[in-house]
Amino acid sequence: MKEPFLLSSLREGETGLVAGLAAAGSLRRRLLDIGLTEGTPVRCLLHSPFGDPAAYEIRGAVFALRQEDSRQVVLNAIAQEAAL
């Protein structure tokens, strides 16, 4: 299995499982509130024309996250057939 990687490195159409959060304080609370808890699948839907922000599908909802914030989410790779 691939080494853990950051949410910010997902390309459009790729999916990963949340392994943990590197964020602290209010950013950590916000990420937890939108459903980024351990084991949650996250799929990258779209990057803006300049790459920031990007849209991610998390628990059936779509969220836009700045690259700065998505660098605080650590993922593990999952097989595409197991994705969402």
ABEGO torsion letter per residue (X at the ends): XBBBBBAAABBBGBBBBBAEBABBEAAAAAAAAAGBBBGBBBBBABBBAAGOBBBBBBGGBBBBBBAAAAAABBBBBBBAAABX
